[in-house]
Amino acid sequence: MAREFLDEVVAKLSAHACKVDPSCVDPVEIVRLMACHDADLLGFFWSRRPQLSMVIRGALGTNYAFLFDEFIDTIQSSMAAAIAAQPVPPAHQAVLPPAFLAAMATGLLFMHVRRILGENEP
């Protein structure tokens, strides 16, 4: 069940990567598209709470702890690729590398995942 869930997460992230428009240089539109994707991803996680709980809670401290790492690594690498795929006009040249931005976004997403699972403490 956990493997199927992780495969669904990868498919969700891949579907978003296919929607990235490398010709889009409007920062407002890029942020809007990423926010829509994040909302869709959180909705997906909400609808799969039992599987999400198994990966986040059930895997820690067991022989399946690699599932948690794989879950986080998959999200972070997908976000880094999506961020890197967006062209940045010279006037808006990014100061922070995509990998750092993806790590921050993954942390924020993980915070929301914990809240979805009823863990209100940060």
N, C-alpha and C positions, 0 to 999 in steps of 0.2 A: 504494500500500500504506500509506503514512504517513497519507494522508487518511482511509482506511477505519479505521485504528487510532484516530485522533483522534475520529472519529465514534462508535466503540465506547466510548471513554472518556467522551464526552459522554452517551451513552445510560446508561452505568453510573452516572454522577453524577446524572443525571435520575431514574433509578429510585430512588436513595437519597433524593433530595429528595421524591419522592412518598410515601416511608415516614415522613417527619418528621411527628410527631403534635404539632400546636401546642397541644393540650390537656394534654400531659404536662408536669407541673411537678416530677416526681421527678428530682432531679439525678443520682441513681445510675442510674436507667433511661435517662436521656438519654446519659450517658457510656457505658453498656453498648451502646446502639444505635449510637453513633458508633464505638465500638471494633469492633463487629461489621462495620460498613460499611468501616472501615479495613482490617480483616483480609481482607474480601472483595475490596477494591480491590487490595491487595498480592498476593493470590492471582491475580487477573486479570492484573496486571502480570507475575507470574512465568510465567503460561501464555503470555504474548505477548512473551517476551524478545527475539526477533529484531526485532519491530516497535518495541518500546520502545528497543532499541539504535539503530535507525535514526533515531528521533526525537531521542533524547538525544545520541548520538555523531555520527551521520552528518549531522545538520542543521547542527551548529555550524560556523561558518566557511564556509558555502556559501550559495548563493542560497536555500536552504531553511531558513535559520536561524529564520525566522518560525514554523516548526512547533514548535520548542522553546518559544518565547515563548507561542505559542497553547496549548501543552500546559500550561504552568505557569499562565497566566492563567485557563484554563478550570477547573482544579482549585481555584485560589484563590477565584475568584468563586463557584463552586458551594459551597465550604465556608463562605464568608462568608454566603451566602444561607441555608444550613442552620442556621448558628449564630444568625443574626438571627431565624429563624422560630420558634425555641424561646422560649416565654415565660419570663421570669425573675421569680420571686417577689420582692417588695420586699426581703425579708431577704437575698436572694442577688444583689442588683443587681450587674450586671457592672461592674467597674472599667475593664476594657479593651474597646475597641470590637470588634465582630465582624470587621471588616476586619483588625485587628491579629492577633487570634486565628487567623484564617484564614491569614494570611501565615506565622505561626509553624508552624501545622499543615502547610502546604504545604512549608515548608523541611524539616520532619521527614520528610514523605513522600518528598521528593526525596532525602534522605539514604538512605532505605531503597531507593529505586529504584536509586541508584548501587551499593548493596551487592548488589542483585539482579543487576546487570550485572557484578559482580566488581570494582568499584572500592571497595576496603576503606578507603581513606583518606577522612576527612571533608572 
